[in-house]
Amino acid sequence: MKLTIERAALLKALGHVQSVVERRNTIPILSNVLLSAGVGKLAFSATDLDMEITESSPAQVESAGQVTAPAHMLHEIARELPEGAEVTLSFTSEDPRLEIRAGRSRFNLPVLPAGDFPVISSEGLSDRISIDTSDLIHLIDKTRFAISTEETRYYLNGLYLHEVVEDGVHKLRAVATDGRRLALAERFSPEGFFGGQGVILPRKAVGEVRRLLDDAGETVAMSVSAQKVRFDFGHVAMTSKVIDGAFPAYEGVMPRDNKRVMRLDSGLFAAAVRRVATISTEQSRGVGLSVETGRITLTVRNMDAGQAVEELEVDYDGAPFDTGFNARYILDVTAQIGGEIAEFRFAESASGGTVQDPTLVLDPTDAGVQYVLVPMRV
């Protein structure tokens, strides 16, 4: 195998694929990237057995072939090479090393046989449907912070992507929850979506998809099966196993009859939460909220550090009530609000609350983006 590739193309492709490679591996070949030289192109592939990213870049191929080399080391070399450099990669069976040349620089890296490199099959995937890149970015950015990190409830360790039909309108919905807060976002469903076949994208896959979306075009192609999901971004493709489990029936925990509506400046509210939370302990970061007409009072009590109280003006005209939430959860939600105003809705029992960004509603019948917070004792 021998080829020449531009340093920028090499660096971009390695940057996309090497992020899936774990730094510590018990299986040596999983630390490597598969390099496949063909007619006019060099293909890259990396995997951790649950997810695979592939990409192809134009190259001047003198002789075709395949080999695997350490992914992170190859990426570091490409990053340190001078801009505009022409990089030559060569490998022969006589020398069990990959030679890298660029100007006066030369490197030799250990290799492993390409035949031992694992490949995730794309068999069984559905026909591809096209999703607007901006819609997918929106769904991920507005919900992924709520993905659970507790491995015991593995079915919550991902983003539930599925289609819902409300009032005859088909919508693509993303939901994430850790059992104490829930994030829900939706966009109009793309034509030909997979109906009731929802998928739970693992947390790592969600992060990789979001990163690849930054370099994607206007649309992304998506295919699913009961075990896998594939995203095509043009010259880059990512295939991932999905979480094999049933996502909870989240609709049943959504607070209903939220007749108490409070509107406030999300930036001022977040700043006030940060201030009063400075005296709370790490184990109990509860912020008490006392709501009355035109005003909300934030209170944090700490037996050792004392008490913090702050008042804010709000748009609320109803019966007074008290509730409280984890400070970090409040800040996570307010960070997602795109406009200045956040809308909080509470049931009469104040047993839970929803937060909505009024600027992100698709139409009068749409929820847009909703966040559910479970109250805590404070």
Secondary structure, DSSP 8 states (H G I E B T S, - for coil): -EEEEEHHHHHHHHHHHGGGS-SS-SSGGGGEEEEEEETTEEEEEEE-SSEEEEEEEE-EEEE-EEEEEEHHHHHHHHHHS-TT-EEEEEEETTEEEEEEEETTEEEEEE-B-GGG------TT----EEEEHHHHHHHHHTTGGG----GGGGGGSEEEEEEEEETTEEEEEEEEE-SSEEEEEEEE--TT--TT--EEEEHHHHHHHHHHHTT--SEEEEEE-SSEEEEE-SSEEEEEE---S----GGGGS-----EEEEEEHHHHHHHHHHHHTTS-SS--EEEEEEETTEEEEEEEETTTEEEEEEEE-B--S--EEEEEEHHHHHHHHTT--SSEEEEEE-TT-S-EEEE-GGG-SSTT---EEEEE-----
